[in-house]
Amino acid sequence: MAGEFKIAEKAIQDALSSAQQDPAMSEDAMAQALQSSLISEMLKHSSAQDIRQRIEFLLENANSDFMVVTRGC
């Protein structure tokens, strides 16, 4: 999943950069739009409970160094 994370991080940075450069936008509103769009996309492939558990895990571990689970390399 390392490649996916790099692409996702670039997409987020590009979106936030666009928000910074447009006085009609805010970074917070852009982050919320990204989150909403992402959750809508995830619901096509996962249950709400699965998504909720993933988000809870990320929030609980946001300030710690945890390894991202990847496919076999």
Phi and psi restraints in degrees (range 20) as a CNS / XPLOR table:
assign (resid 1 and name C) (resid 2 and name N)
       (resid 2 and name CA) (resid 2 and name C) 1.0 -59.0 20.0 2
assign (resid 2 and name N) (resid 2 and name CA)
       (resid 2 and name C) (resid 3 and name N) 1.0 -41.5 20.0 2
assign (resid 2 and name C) (resid 3 and name N)
       (resid 3 and name CA) (resid 3 and name C) 1.0 -63.9 20.0 2
assign (resid 3 and name N) (resid 3 and name CA)
       (resid 3 and name C) (resid 4 and name N) 1.0 -38.9 20.0 2
assign (resid 3 and name C) (resid 4 and name N)
       (resid 4 and name CA) (resid 4 and name C) 1.0 -63.8 20.0 2
assign (resid 4 and name N) (resid 4 and name CA)
       (resid 4 and name C) (resid 5 and name N) 1.0 -40.4 20.0 2
assign (resid 4 and name C) (resid 5 and name N)
       (resid 5 and name CA) (resid 5 and name C) 1.0 -65.4 20.0 2
assign (resid 5 and name N) (resid 5 and name CA)
       (resid 5 and name C) (resid 6 and name N) 1.0 -39.7 20.0 2
assign (resid 5 and name C) (resid 6 and name N)
       (resid 6 and name CA) (resid 6 and name C) 1.0 -62.9 20.0 2
assign (resid 6 and name N) (resid 6 and name CA)
       (resid 6 and name C) (resid 7 and name N) 1.0 -42.8 20.0 2
assign (resid 6 and name C) (resid 7 and name N)
       (resid 7 and name CA) (resid 7 and name C) 1.0 -65.9 20.0 2
assign (resid 7 and name N) (resid 7 and name CA)
       (resid 7 and name C) (resid 8 and name N) 1.0 -43.3 20.0 2
assign (resid 7 and name C) (resid 8 and name N)
       (resid 8 and name CA) (resid 8 and name C) 1.0 -63.0 20.0 2
assign (resid 8 and name N) (resid 8 and name CA)
       (resid 8 and name C) (resid 9 and name N) 1.0 -44.1 20.0 2
assign (resid 8 and name C) (resid 9 and name N)
       (resid 9 and name CA) (resid 9 and name C) 1.0 -62.0 20.0 2
assign (resid 9 and name N) (resid 9 and name CA)
       (resid 9 and name C) (resid 10 and name N) 1.0 -40.3 20.0 2
assign (resid 9 and name C) (resid 10 and name N)
       (resid 10 and name CA) (resid 10 and name C) 1.0 -65.5 20.0 2
assign (resid 10 and name N) (resid 10 and name CA)
       (resid 10 and name C) (resid 11 and name N) 1.0 -41.7 20.0 2
assign (resid 10 and name C) (resid 11 and name N)
       (resid 11 and name CA) (resid 11 and name C) 1.0 -61.6 20.0 2
assign (resid 11 and name N) (resid 11 and name CA)
       (resid 11 and name C) (resid 12 and name N) 1.0 -41.9 20.0 2
assign (resid 11 and name C) (resid 12 and name N)
       (resid 12 and name CA) (resid 12 and name C) 1.0 -65.0 20.0 2
assign (resid 12 and name N) (resid 12 and name CA)
       (resid 12 and name C) (resid 13 and name N) 1.0 -47.3 20.0 2
assign (resid 12 and name C) (resid 13 and name N)
       (resid 13 and name CA) (resid 13 and name C) 1.0 -61.8 20.0 2
assign (resid 13 and name N) (resid 13 and name CA)
       (resid 13 and name C) (resid 14 and name N) 1.0 -39.8 20.0 2
assign (resid 13 and name C) (resid 14 and name N)
       (resid 14 and name CA) (resid 14 and name C) 1.0 -62.9 20.0 2
assign (resid 14 and name N) (resid 14 and name CA)
       (resid 14 and name C) (resid 15 and name N) 1.0 -43.9 20.0 2
assign (resid 14 and name C) (resid 15 and name N)
       (resid 15 and name CA) (resid 15 and name C) 1.0 -65.2 20.0 2
assign (resid 15 and name N) (resid 15 and name CA)
       (resid 15 and name C) (resid 16 and name N) 1.0 -44.8 20.0 2
assign (resid 15 and name C) (resid 16 and name N)
       (resid 16 and name CA) (resid 16 and name C) 1.0 -66.5 20.0 2
assign (resid 16 and name N) (resid 16 and name CA)
       (resid 16 and name C) (resid 17 and name N) 1.0 -36.2 20.0 2
assign (resid 16 and name C) (resid 17 and name N)
       (resid 17 and name CA) (resid 17 and name C) 1.0 -63.6 20.0 2
assign (resid 17 and name N) (resid 17 and name CA)
       (resid 17 and name C) (resid 18 and name N) 1.0 -41.4 20.0 2
assign (resid 17 and name C) (resid 18 and name N)
       (resid 18 and name CA) (resid 18 and name C) 1.0 -61.0 20.0 2
assign (resid 18 and name N) (resid 18 and name CA)
       (resid 18 and name C) (resid 19 and name N) 1.0 -41.1 20.0 2
assign (resid 18 and name C) (resid 19 and name N)
       (resid 19 and name CA) (resid 19 and name C) 1.0 -65.6 20.0 2
assign (resid 19 and name N) (resid 19 and name CA)
       (resid 19 and name C) (resid 20 and name N) 1.0 -38.1 20.0 2
assign (resid 19 and name C) (resid 20 and name N)
       (resid 20 and name CA) (resid 20 and name C) 1.0 -65.0 20.0 2
assign (resid 20 and name N) (resid 20 and name CA)
       (resid 20 and name C) (resid 21 and name N) 1.0 -35.8 20.0 2
assign (resid 20 and name C) (resid 21 and name N)
       (resid 21 and name CA) (resid 21 and name C) 1.0 -83.0 20.0 2
assign (resid 21 and name N) (resid 21 and name CA)
       (resid 21 and name C) (resid 22 and name N) 1.0 -14.0 20.0 2
assign (resid 21 and name C) (resid 22 and name N)
       (resid 22 and name CA) (resid 22 and name C) 1.0 -108.4 20.0 2
assign (resid 22 and name N) (resid 22 and name CA)
       (resid 22 and name C) (resid 23 and name N) 1.0 112.8 20.0 2
assign (resid 22 and name C) (resid 23 and name N)
       (resid 23 and name CA) (resid 23 and name C) 1.0 -62.2 20.0 2
assign (resid 23 and name N) (resid 23 and name CA)
       (resid 23 and name C) (resid 24 and name N) 1.0 -17.5 20.0 2
assign (resid 23 and name C) (resid 24 and name N)
       (resid 24 and name CA) (resid 24 and name C) 1.0 -83.1 20.0 2
assign (resid 24 and name N) (resid 24 and name CA)
       (resid 24 and name C) (resid 25 and name N) 1.0 -6.4 20.0 2
assign (resid 24 and name C) (resid 25 and name N)
       (resid 25 and name CA) (resid 25 and name C) 1.0 -114.7 20.0 2
assign (resid 25 and name N) (resid 25 and name CA)
       (resid 25 and name C) (resid 26 and name N) 1.0 161.5 20.0 2
assign (resid 25 and name C) (resid 26 and name N)
       (resid 26 and name CA) (resid 26 and name C) 1.0 -128.8 20.0 2
assign (resid 26 and name N) (resid 26 and name CA)
       (resid 26 and name C) (resid 27 and name N) 1.0 151.9 20.0 2
assign (resid 26 and name C) (resid 27 and name N)
       (resid 27 and name CA) (resid 27 and name C) 1.0 -63.5 20.0 2
assign (resid 27 and name N) (resid 27 and name CA)
       (resid 27 and name C) (resid 28 and name N) 1.0 -38.4 20.0 2
assign (resid 27 and name C) (resid 28 and name N)
       (resid 28 and name CA) (resid 28 and name C) 1.0 -64.5 20.0 2
assign (resid 28 and name N) (resid 28 and name CA)
       (resid 28 and name C) (resid 29 and name N) 1.0 -45.1 20.0 2
assign (resid 28 and name C) (resid 29 and name N)
       (resid 29 and name CA) (resid 29 and name C) 1.0 -63.3 20.0 2
assign (resid 29 and name N) (resid 29 and name CA)
       (resid 29 and name C) (resid 30 and name N) 1.0 -37.6 20.0 2
assign (resid 29 and name C) (resid 30 and name N)
       (resid 30 and name CA) (resid 30 and name C) 1.0 -65.7 20.0 2
assign (resid 30 and name N) (resid 30 and name CA)
       (resid 30 and name C) (resid 31 and name N) 1.0 -43.0 20.0 2
assign (resid 30 and name C) (resid 31 and name N)
       (resid 31 and name CA) (resid 31 and name C) 1.0 -61.4 20.0 2
assign (resid 31 and name N) (resid 31 and name CA)
       (resid 31 and name C) (resid 32 and name N) 1.0 -40.6 20.0 2
assign (resid 31 and name C) (resid 32 and name N)
       (resid 32 and name CA) (resid 32 and name C) 1.0 -66.4 20.0 2
assign (resid 32 and name N) (resid 32 and name CA)
       (resid 32 and name C) (resid 33 and name N) 1.0 -38.5 20.0 2
assign (resid 32 and name C) (resid 33 and name N)
       (resid 33 and name CA) (resid 33 and name C) 1.0 -64.8 20.0 2
assign (resid 33 and name N) (resid 33 and name CA)
       (resid 33 and name C) (resid 34 and name N) 1.0 -41.9 20.0 2
assign (resid 33 and name C) (resid 34 and name N)
       (resid 34 and name CA) (resid 34 and name C) 1.0 -62.1 20.0 2
assign (resid 34 and name N) (resid 34 and name CA)
       (resid 34 and name C) (resid 35 and name N) 1.0 -45.1 20.0 2
assign (resid 34 and name C) (resid 35 and name N)
       (resid 35 and name CA) (resid 35 and name C) 1.0 -61.8 20.0 2
assign (resid 35 and name N) (resid 35 and name CA)
       (resid 35 and name C) (resid 36 and name N) 1.0 -47.1 20.0 2
assign (resid 35 and name C) (resid 36 and name N)
       (resid 36 and name CA) (resid 36 and name C) 1.0 -61.2 20.0 2
assign (resid 36 and name N) (resid 36 and name CA)
       (resid 36 and name C) (resid 37 and name N) 1.0 -45.3 20.0 2
assign (resid 36 and name C) (resid 37 and name N)
       (resid 37 and name CA) (resid 37 and name C) 1.0 -64.0 20.0 2
assign (resid 37 and name N) (resid 37 and name CA)
       (resid 37 and name C) (resid 38 and name N) 1.0 -41.5 20.0 2
assign (resid 37 and name C) (resid 38 and name N)
       (resid 38 and name CA) (resid 38 and name C) 1.0 -64.5 20.0 2
assign (resid 38 and name N) (resid 38 and name CA)
       (resid 38 and name C) (resid 39 and name N) 1.0 -45.1 20.0 2
assign (resid 38 and name C) (resid 39 and name N)
       (resid 39 and name CA) (resid 39 and name C) 1.0 -64.6 20.0 2
assign (resid 39 and name N) (resid 39 and name CA)
       (resid 39 and name C) (resid 40 and name N) 1.0 -40.3 20.0 2
assign (resid 39 and name C) (resid 40 and name N)
       (resid 40 and name CA) (resid 40 and name C) 1.0 -59.5 20.0 2
assign (resid 40 and name N) (resid 40 and name CA)
       (resid 40 and name C) (resid 41 and name N) 1.0 -41.0 20.0 2
assign (resid 40 and name C) (resid 41 and name N)
       (resid 41 and name CA) (resid 41 and name C) 1.0 -67.9 20.0 2
assign (resid 41 and name N) (resid 41 and name CA)
       (resid 41 and name C) (resid 42 and name N) 1.0 -41.8 20.0 2
assign (resid 41 and name C) (resid 42 and name N)
       (resid 42 and name CA) (resid 42 and name C) 1.0 -64.1 20.0 2
assign (resid 42 and name N) (resid 42 and name CA)
       (resid 42 and name C) (resid 43 and name N) 1.0 -32.7 20.0 2
assign (resid 42 and name C) (resid 43 and name N)
       (resid 43 and name CA) (resid 43 and name C) 1.0 -65.1 20.0 2
assign (resid 43 and name N) (resid 43 and name CA)
       (resid 43 and name C) (resid 44 and name N) 1.0 -17.7 20.0 2
assign (resid 43 and name C) (resid 44 and name N)
       (resid 44 and name CA) (resid 44 and name C) 1.0 -72.2 20.0 2
assign (resid 44 and name N) (resid 44 and name CA)
       (resid 44 and name C) (resid 45 and name N) 1.0 -20.9 20.0 2
assign (resid 44 and name C) (resid 45 and name N)
       (resid 45 and name CA) (resid 45 and name C) 1.0 -123.8 20.0 2
assign (resid 45 and name N) (resid 45 and name CA)
       (resid 45 and name C) (resid 46 and name N) 1.0 -13.0 20.0 2
assign (resid 45 and name C) (resid 46 and name N)
       (resid 46 and name CA) (resid 46 and name C) 1.0 -139.2 20.0 2
assign (resid 46 and name N) (resid 46 and name CA)
       (resid 46 and name C) (resid 47 and name N) 1.0 157.2 20.0 2
assign (resid 46 and name C) (resid 47 and name N)
       (resid 47 and name CA) (resid 47 and name C) 1.0 -77.5 20.0 2
assign (resid 47 and name N) (resid 47 and name CA)
       (resid 47 and name C) (resid 48 and name N) 1.0 160.7 20.0 2
assign (resid 47 and name C) (resid 48 and name N)
       (resid 48 and name CA) (resid 48 and name C) 1.0 -60.0 20.0 2
assign (resid 48 and name N) (resid 48 and name CA)
       (resid 48 and name C) (resid 49 and name N) 1.0 -38.4 20.0 2
assign (resid 48 and name C) (resid 49 and name N)
       (resid 49 and name CA) (resid 49 and name C) 1.0 -63.4 20.0 2
assign (resid 49 and name N) (resid 49 and name CA)
       (resid 49 and name C) (resid 50 and name N) 1.0 -43.1 20.0 2
assign (resid 49 and name C) (resid 50 and name N)
       (resid 50 and name CA) (resid 50 and name C) 1.0 -61.1 20.0 2
assign (resid 50 and name N) (resid 50 and name CA)
       (resid 50 and name C) (resid 51 and name N) 1.0 -43.4 20.0 2
assign (resid 50 and name C) (resid 51 and name N)
       (resid 51 and name CA) (resid 51 and name C) 1.0 -65.3 20.0 2
assign (resid 51 and name N) (resid 51 and name CA)
       (resid 51 and name C) (resid 52 and name N) 1.0 -43.5 20.0 2
assign (resid 51 and name C) (resid 52 and name N)
       (resid 52 and name CA) (resid 52 and name C) 1.0 -57.9 20.0 2
assign (resid 52 and name N) (resid 52 and name CA)
       (resid 52 and name C) (resid 53 and name N) 1.0 -44.1 20.0 2
assign (resid 52 and name C) (resid 53 and name N)
       (resid 53 and name CA) (resid 53 and name C) 1.0 -65.2 20.0 2
assign (resid 53 and name N) (resid 53 and name CA)
       (resid 53 and name C) (resid 54 and name N) 1.0 -40.1 20.0 2
assign (resid 53 and name C) (resid 54 and name N)
       (resid 54 and name CA) (resid 54 and name C) 1.0 -62.8 20.0 2
assign (resid 54 and name N) (resid 54 and name CA)
       (resid 54 and name C) (resid 55 and name N) 1.0 -43.9 20.0 2
assign (resid 54 and name C) (resid 55 and name N)
       (resid 55 and name CA) (resid 55 and name C) 1.0 -65.1 20.0 2
assign (resid 55 and name N) (resid 55 and name CA)
       (resid 55 and name C) (resid 56 and name N) 1.0 -43.7 20.0 2
assign (resid 55 and name C) (resid 56 and name N)
       (resid 56 and name CA) (resid 56 and name C) 1.0 -59.6 20.0 2
assign (resid 56 and name N) (resid 56 and name CA)
       (resid 56 and name C) (resid 57 and name N) 1.0 -42.4 20.0 2
assign (resid 56 and name C) (resid 57 and name N)
       (resid 57 and name CA) (resid 57 and name C) 1.0 -60.9 20.0 2
assign (resid 57 and name N) (resid 57 and name CA)
       (resid 57 and name C) (resid 58 and name N) 1.0 -46.0 20.0 2
assign (resid 57 and name C) (resid 58 and name N)
       (resid 58 and name CA) (resid 58 and name C) 1.0 -63.2 20.0 2
assign (resid 58 and name N) (resid 58 and name CA)
       (resid 58 and name C) (resid 59 and name N) 1.0 -41.7 20.0 2
assign (resid 58 and name C) (resid 59 and name N)
       (resid 59 and name CA) (resid 59 and name C) 1.0 -65.3 20.0 2
assign (resid 59 and name N) (resid 59 and name CA)
       (resid 59 and name C) (resid 60 and name N) 1.0 -41.4 20.0 2
assign (resid 59 and name C) (resid 60 and name N)
       (resid 60 and name CA) (resid 60 and name C) 1.0 -66.6 20.0 2
assign (resid 60 and name N) (resid 60 and name CA)
       (resid 60 and name C) (resid 61 and name N) 1.0 -27.0 20.0 2
assign (resid 60 and name C) (resid 61 and name N)
       (resid 61 and name CA) (resid 61 and name C) 1.0 -111.2 20.0 2
assign (resid 61 and name N) (resid 61 and name CA)
       (resid 61 and name C) (resid 62 and name N) 1.0 12.1 20.0 2
assign (resid 61 and name C) (resid 62 and name N)
       (resid 62 and name CA) (resid 62 and name C) 1.0 -60.6 20.0 2
assign (resid 62 and name N) (resid 62 and name CA)
       (resid 62 and name C) (resid 63 and name N) 1.0 -32.0 20.0 2
assign (resid 62 and name C) (resid 63 and name N)
       (resid 63 and name CA) (resid 63 and name C) 1.0 -101.6 20.0 2
assign (resid 63 and name N) (resid 63 and name CA)
       (resid 63 and name C) (resid 64 and name N) 1.0 9.3 20.0 2
assign (resid 63 and name C) (resid 64 and name N)
       (resid 64 and name CA) (resid 64 and name C) 1.0 -115.8 20.0 2
assign (resid 64 and name N) (resid 64 and name CA)
       (resid 64 and name C) (resid 65 and name N) 1.0 162.0 20.0 2
assign (resid 64 and name C) (resid 65 and name N)
       (resid 65 and name CA) (resid 65 and name C) 1.0 -89.8 20.0 2
assign (resid 65 and name N) (resid 65 and name CA)
       (resid 65 and name C) (resid 66 and name N) 1.0 106.2 20.0 2
assign (resid 65 and name C) (resid 66 and name N)
       (resid 66 and name CA) (resid 66 and name C) 1.0 -123.6 20.0 2
assign (resid 66 and name N) (resid 66 and name CA)
       (resid 66 and name C) (resid 67 and name N) 1.0 149.3 20.0 2
assign (resid 66 and name C) (resid 67 and name N)
       (resid 67 and name CA) (resid 67 and name C) 1.0 -82.2 20.0 2
assign (resid 67 and name N) (resid 67 and name CA)
       (resid 67 and name C) (resid 68 and name N) 1.0 138.9 20.0 2
assign (resid 67 and name C) (resid 68 and name N)
       (resid 68 and name CA) (resid 68 and name C) 1.0 -76.9 20.0 2
assign (resid 68 and name N) (resid 68 and name CA)
       (resid 68 and name C) (resid 69 and name N) 1.0 131.3 20.0 2
assign (resid 68 and name C) (resid 69 and name N)
       (resid 69 and name CA) (resid 69 and name C) 1.0 -75.5 20.0 2
assign (resid 69 and name N) (resid 69 and name CA)
       (resid 69 and name C) (resid 70 and name N) 1.0 125.9 20.0 2
assign (resid 69 and name C) (resid 70 and name N)
       (resid 70 and name CA) (resid 70 and name C) 1.0 -123.4 20.0 2
assign (resid 70 and name N) (resid 70 and name CA)
       (resid 70 and name C) (resid 71 and name N) 1.0 164.6 20.0 2
assign (resid 70 and name C) (resid 71 and name N)
       (resid 71 and name CA) (resid 71 and name C) 1.0 -68.8 20.0 2
assign (resid 71 and name N) (resid 71 and name CA)
       (resid 71 and name C) (resid 72 and name N) 1.0 163.3 20.0 2
assign (resid 71 and name C) (resid 72 and name N)
       (resid 72 and name CA) (resid 72 and name C) 1.0 -56.5 20.0 2
assign (resid 72 and name N) (resid 72 and name CA)
       (resid 72 and name C) (resid 73 and name N) 1.0 133.7 20.0 2
